[in-house]
Amino acid sequence: MGILSWILFGLIAGAIAKFILPGRDPGGIIVTILIGIVGGLLGGWISTRVMGGAGVSGFNVMSFVWAIIGSLILLLIYRLIIHRTRA
C-alpha cells in the first residue's frame, strides 16, 4: 500500500477508535491520524507476534480490526499520559 493509503487507513482506524472511546482529546485530526497509523502498526505486531497470526498481506477486514485494536490501545495510553501531565 502507498503512503496515502496508510494515511487514509490510519485516519479511519483512529476515528473509529475515538468513536468507541469518546472524550475530549487535544490534538485534532493530526493526532487521530498518527494514533491510527501507529495503532495499525501496533495491531499488526500484536497479530503476528503475540497471537500467532499470519501477518498483514494488504487491506482486508482482519487488518482493519487489528488496526482499530492497536489504535484503541494507543488512545488509552495517550489519554493516560495527557491526563497525568495536566494533573
N, C-alpha and C positions, 0 to 999 in steps of 0.2 A: 504494500500500500504506500502511496505517496504521502508526503508530509501534510498536504491539505486534507487528505482522508483521515490521517491520525488526529488532526486538529478538530475536524468535524466529529469524529468518533468520540474524542475526549470531551467536546462540548456537550454532546448528547448524554454521555455517561455521567459527567459531572452534574448536569441539570437534573437528571433522574435521581442522583444521589441527594441533591438538595431538595427535591420534591419528596423523597422518602423521609429525610431528616430536615423538616422545615426549621427555620430560625433566622435570626438576623446575624449574618456573617459579613464582615468587611471584605472588600476586595472586588466585588462585582464579577463581571464576565471573564476577566483575565484570570482571576483565581479559580473560577469554575472550570475554565479550560485546562489550567495547569493541574488542578486536582483530578480532572477526568483523564488527562494524558498519563500522568504518573500513576493514577489508580488503575488504568488499563495495564500498565507495565507490572504493577504490584499484583494485580489479579492474574496475569499470565504467569508470573513467577510462582504464585501460590498454586495455581493449577498444575504446573509442570513439576515443581519440586516437592511440594507438601502433599498434594492429593494424588500424585502419580498420573496426571492427565497426559494426553498425547501431545500437548502443545497447541499453540495457536497457528493455524495454517491459513489465515485470511479472515475475512469478515464473515462470521457466522454467529448463530444465536449464543452458543456457549462462550465465545469470545466476548460477546456483549455482556452476558451475565457476569463473567469474571471481572470485566472492566468496571461494572457497577459495584460489585462487591469490594474491589480494591478502592474505588472512589469513596464508598461509604466508610471504609476503614480510615482512609486519609482525611476525610471530612471530620470524623470524630477526633482524630489526633490533632488536626488543625484547630478545632474548637477548644480542645483541652489546653493547647499552647496559648491561644489568644486569650482565653478567659483567665489563665494563670498569670499572664503578663499584665493584664488590666487590673487584677485584684490587689 
